[in-house]
Amino acid sequence: MRTIWKADFSVKDEFSVNMPEYSKVLPKVIVQQGVPHLWFLVPNTDAPYIRRYFHVYGTGNPIGEALHRINYIDTWEQKINDEVFVWHLFEEFCEK
């Protein structure tokens, strides 16, 4: 069955999500009740799960060597303790 799933994540340098193989990450982060969520299209819910790796960078923070192995997904604003931060989400395109 084809469907859309979401996964919440905390804003930290890197995180991973287990999702069915061949899932397509949708280019939109939505913050719900202060928690960012990643959305992905799942073409087959019976497919085996794989782990995919993501990186979050704040504006002005160094990216370093990761630039050569990540693909841009989205940019979003998030209010944390009365300050507004701008974050940028990337997916790693090679296996760890």
C-alpha positions in Angstrom: 0.0 0.0 0.0 1.2 3.5 -0.8 1.0 6.1 1.9 2.6 9.1 3.6 4.3 8.8 6.9 6.0 11.3 9.2 8.8 11.0 11.8 9.6 13.5 14.5 13.1 14.5 15.2 15.0 16.7 17.6 17.3 19.5 16.4 20.7 18.0 16.7 23.7 17.6 14.3 22.6 14.3 13.0 19.8 11.7 13.4 18.5 8.6 11.6 15.1 7.3 10.7 14.1 3.7 9.9 11.7 3.7 6.9 10.6 1.2 4.3 13.0 0.8 1.4 12.4 3.1 -1.6 10.6 5.7 0.5 10.8 9.2 -0.9 11.6 12.1 1.6 9.2 15.0 0.9 10.9 18.4 0.8 9.0 19.9 3.7 9.7 20.1 7.5 6.6 21.1 9.6 6.9 22.0 13.3 4.0 20.6 15.3 3.7 21.6 19.0 7.4 22.7 18.9 8.7 19.4 17.4 9.9 19.3 13.8 8.6 16.5 11.6 10.0 14.9 8.4 7.5 13.5 5.9 8.0 10.7 3.4 6.1 8.9 0.7 6.1 5.1 1.3 5.5 3.2 -1.9 5.2 -0.2 -0.2 4.5 -0.6 3.5 5.6 -4.3 3.3 9.1 -3.4 2.1 12.0 -4.1 4.3 13.1 -1.2 6.5 16.3 0.6 6.0 18.0 3.3 8.2 18.5 6.7 6.5 20.7 9.5 7.9 20.0 13.2 8.2 21.9 16.3 9.2 20.6 19.6 10.7 22.7 22.8 10.4 21.9 26.2 11.8 22.5 29.3 9.7 26.1 30.3 10.0 27.3 27.0 11.4 30.0 25.0 9.6 29.1 22.2 7.4 32.7 20.9 6.7 33.3 17.8 4.6 29.7 16.7 4.8 28.8 19.0 2.0 30.1 16.4 -0.5 27.7 13.7 0.7 24.4 15.4 1.6 21.4 16.5 -0.3 19.3 19.5 0.7 15.7 18.8 1.9 14.3 22.0 3.5 14.8 25.1 5.6 12.5 26.1 8.4 12.2 28.5 11.3 11.6 27.3 14.9 11.1 29.3 18.1 13.1 27.9 21.0 13.1 29.8 24.4 11.8 33.0 22.8 14.5 33.0 20.1 13.8 32.2 16.4 16.3 29.9 14.8 16.6 29.0 11.1 17.6 25.3 10.5 18.5 23.5 7.3 17.9 19.8 6.8 20.0 17.5 4.6 20.0 13.8 3.9 23.2 11.8 3.6 23.3 10.0 0.2 25.8 7.3 1.1 25.5 4.4 3.5 27.4 4.7 6.8 
